[in-house]
Amino acid sequence: MRRISNKSNQFIIIIGIGLGLSIGFVFIKKYFDVTIRTQEVIQNRGANVLGWIPQASDFVDDFGEEHEIIVDSKPDSIPTEAFLSVKMRLQFSRLSDYPIKTILITSPTPKDGKTFICANLARLVL
């Protein structure tokens, strides 16, 4: 067996191995990625999504920093319509064979509006 003694051949082999390992790493990382990016990803995993609530500050000019019950103060806004859509889906879920017993409101970071969503949903449901 002949040894590779030429430095340029060694360099090409090292570059090839480096590229192969980096491309392999990218494919493995993508394959094992469990990040939820869209509603379809959640539904493909068997969970039901009742709705997406948009950022209220994007649609309401005088939206306060405190937790505002937007369904009362701005009944014609886009976020209020999203809350009403979720309320209707909750009501229709009661008619199914397996009604919803638990609602999970989550977000990846603090101060994303979980309390805001809970307060507005509670106002509509009660």
C-alpha positions in Angstrom: 0.0 0.0 0.0 1.4 3.4 -1.0 1.5 6.2 1.5 0.3 9.6 0.6 3.4 11.8 0.9 2.4 14.7 -1.2 1.2 17.6 0.9 -1.3 18.8 -1.6 -3.0 15.3 -1.7 -3.1 15.3 2.1 -4.6 18.8 2.1 -7.4 17.7 -0.4 -8.2 14.6 1.8 -8.3 16.8 4.9 -10.6 19.3 3.2 -12.8 16.4 2.0 -13.1 14.9 5.4 -13.9 18.3 6.9 -16.6 19.0 4.4 -18.1 15.5 4.8 -18.2 15.8 8.6 -19.7 19.3 8.5 -22.4 18.3 6.0 -23.1 15.2 8.0 -23.4 17.3 11.2 -25.9 19.7 9.5 -28.1 16.8 8.3 -28.0 15.1 11.7 -28.9 18.3 13.5 -31.8 18.9 11.1 -33.0 15.4 11.5 -33.1 15.5 15.3 -34.5 19.1 15.5 -37.6 19.2 17.7 -38.2 22.9 17.4 -41.9 23.9 16.8 -42.0 26.5 14.1 -45.5 26.2 12.6 -49.0 25.0 13.5 -48.6 22.0 11.1 -45.6 20.7 13.2 -47.8 20.6 16.3 -50.7 18.9 14.5 -48.3 16.3 12.9 -47.3 15.4 16.5 -50.9 14.6 17.4 -51.8 17.8 19.4 -54.7 20.0 18.6 -54.3 23.8 18.1 -57.3 25.8 18.9 -55.9 29.1 17.5 -53.2 31.6 17.2 -53.5 34.9 19.0 -51.6 37.8 17.3 -49.6 40.4 19.2 -52.2 43.0 20.3 -49.7 45.8 20.2 -49.2 45.2 16.4 -52.9 46.0 15.7 -54.0 48.4 18.4 -52.3 51.8 18.5 -53.0 52.7 22.2 -52.4 49.2 23.6 -51.1 49.5 27.2 -48.2 47.6 28.7 -50.4 46.3 31.5 -52.6 43.3 31.0 -55.6 44.7 29.3 -58.9 42.9 28.7 -58.9 43.7 25.1 -62.1 41.9 24.4 -64.0 44.5 26.4 -62.0 47.6 25.5 -61.5 47.0 21.8 -64.3 44.6 20.6 -63.7 45.2 16.9 -59.9 44.6 16.9 -58.2 41.7 15.2 -56.9 40.1 18.5 -60.5 40.1 19.8 -61.6 38.3 16.7 -58.9 35.7 17.3 -60.1 35.3 20.9 -63.7 34.8 19.7 -62.4 32.2 17.2 -60.7 30.2 20.0 -63.9 30.5 22.1 -66.0 29.0 19.3 -63.5 26.2 18.9 -63.7 25.5 22.6 -67.5 25.4 22.5 -67.4 23.0 19.5 -64.9 20.8 21.2 -67.5 20.1 23.9 -69.7 18.4 21.3 -67.0 15.8 20.3 -66.6 12.4 21.8 -63.4 13.5 23.6 -64.1 17.0 24.9 -61.1 19.2 25.9 -60.3 19.0 29.6 -57.0 21.0 29.7 -55.9 24.1 27.8 -52.2 24.8 27.5 -51.1 28.3 26.9 -47.4 28.5 26.3 -44.6 30.5 24.7 -40.8 30.2 24.4 -39.9 33.3 26.4 -41.2 35.3 29.4 -43.4 38.3 28.8 -44.9 36.9 25.6 -48.5 37.5 26.8 -49.6 34.3 28.5 -51.4 36.2 31.3 -53.0 38.5 28.7 -54.3 35.5 26.8 -55.6 33.7 29.9 -57.4 36.8 31.1 -59.0 37.5 27.8 -60.1 33.9 27.3 -61.5 33.8 30.8 -63.5 36.9 30.1 -65.0 35.4 27.0 -65.6 31.9 28.4 -67.2 33.0 31.7 
